Amino acid sequence: MVRSSEKSSQPTGRTHGGTRYLFDRITLDPERCFGKPCIRGLRMPITSLLAHLASGMTIAEMLAEWPELEEEDFQQAFGYAAWATDNGVSPPLPPDAR
């Protein structure tokens, strides 16, 4: 992780093709949203974005609901989620699923 002077960090990761990404729209700040990865320092954690999409909300609906979001935010949220799961950053399984 690369630390900036604003207590935020920008994680980097590799895709399966070896391409290196810089998630310049993803910020991590221990004083904001309990340190969860957020979109551009906004109080919009990536997990919330993905949860709204998983519940059936469309990107267009989310852009209308939260005008501070931009389409590029969603692309980086998807990329970050892929990077995080590929790098073992995932929630623990419930005991009955093991």
Secondary structure as UniProt FT lines:
FT   STRAND          2..3
FT   TURN            5..6
FT   STRAND          9..10
FT   STRAND          12..14
FT   TURN            16..17
FT   STRAND          20..22
FT   TURN            24..25
FT   STRAND          26..27
FT   TURN            30..31
FT   HELIX           33..35
FT   STRAND          38..39
FT   TURN            40..41
FT   HELIX           46..54
FT   TURN            55..56
FT   HELIX           59..65
FT   TURN            67..68
FT   HELIX           71..86
FT   TURN            87..88
FT   HELIX           95..97
//
